[in-house]
Amino acid sequence: MAQSLTPQALEQQRGFRGMSVQELAEATGVSPGSVRRWEAGTQAVSDRAFGRLLKVLRCDAQDLTAGERGTETLQDLRRRAGMSVAEVASLLRRKRASQGLHISAEKVRDLERGRPVSGRDWLFPETQGRVARMLAQVYGIPDRVVIDAWRRTRPNDPAPALPARQPRNTSETAMTPWRELNERQRSYLTCIFHQDQEAEEEQRQNRHAGEAQRPAAAWRRLTLALSAPADLVGFTRIQERLREAGIHDPGTGSSVSALDRRGLITVYRDRLYVDGLGDVPRTRVEMTRCGRAVARAALGVAPAPTPPAALLSPWLWKIVVRVARAGAQGVDGSLAGRGPHYLAVGQSPDGRTPSRGFIVLRLPDGADHGPYRWFLTDSGRRHIADHIDTYRSLYPTVEVGSIAAEFA
């Protein structure tokens, strides 16, 4: 069942945008009478019109429906994209991966309604994984969003097995900027990269320890230099690395500017208060993605391994396990950080990130007041049951304890 439009919400969103019925009708490509009937609740909004409404009103589907993030079905995803089943079937048929599946509007409709899809190949998780990835491409959303919606739509099917992505060989492309650098610039980029990786590892350890997380924009901006005598303020960690490499200048000159111009780092200049000196000019640097890729390729450093597309990071898996182990008692509602909201039913902190819908903040069963606690949802239980063996292999240090027997 697709999440239906709430008439009052549509009128409210139109008012927020300062649009008249006529203006909304023209922008959406329908008659003013249709808009009036939508707002009166006497006419349903077509799938294509619903997608256009989201674009015209610049709002999210939750702003127009009573649905919550983390509860979307496959039909909801299609409606948000503003497509009919026939359009989706047509786009899927153009994909190379659809060969032999004979995709039709009827099959898309059966898929969305949880009914058996005709064709022997459709029984296999590998086939369903191919279709899920193609849907993600058609809708322009992450694989995990489609997989989560798929499992809510078709809970009795085995979990789709996403095809493994072919790794891209970016080393040669990344080496081109490296070859254009002189030895001094390479030393600077190397020292900044090592400091960036040290900061990343520190954040990873803090996250595993359950400490409050700082935004990446804060910890990735590394202090390169303070414009003050070294005997008073000392050397920064990057300057120490540079000195070990035989470079003894302050580190704020032409080499840094050259890396900035090439888009390998971003330079920030501000002031920092130092006791006894007052406000001191400070230079900070941040690696760009391009700069990080160039440094990795040149230094032979493999990127940190990431879990398969539909799975959770070790940090998020640890949260899900904690909630699962709490069972009917739930976990204290003050569970800190962005992770619980990313995992939960409801609104994500940035208002846009699709929630996974694996946990929910609610009152304990039988209680009508008191503190709210975190509990697993059906989607969360299903996700654990689908992937617990894989998680135990990926993250052996995360102790699953008593839930292993329940979900294995």
Protein Blocks (a to p, Z undefined) as FASTA:
>chain_A
ZZdddfklmmmmmmmnopafklmmmmnopafklmmmmmnopaccdfklmmmmmmmnopaf
klmmcbdehiacfklmmmmnopafklmmmmmmmpmklgoklpafklmmmmmnopacehjk
lmpmklmmmmmmmmmmmnopafklmmmmmmmmmmmbccddddddddddfklmmmmmmmmp
cfklmmmmmmmmmmmmmmmmmmmmmmmnopacddfklmmpccfbdcddfklnopafklmm
mmmnopabeolammlmmmmmnopaccdddddddehklpaddddddddfklmmmmmmmnop
acdddddfklccfklmmmmmmmmmnmmnopafklgcjklmmmpgcjdfkomaccehlacc
dddehiagdjddddddfklmmmmmmmmmmmmmmmmmlcgkjmlmmmZZ
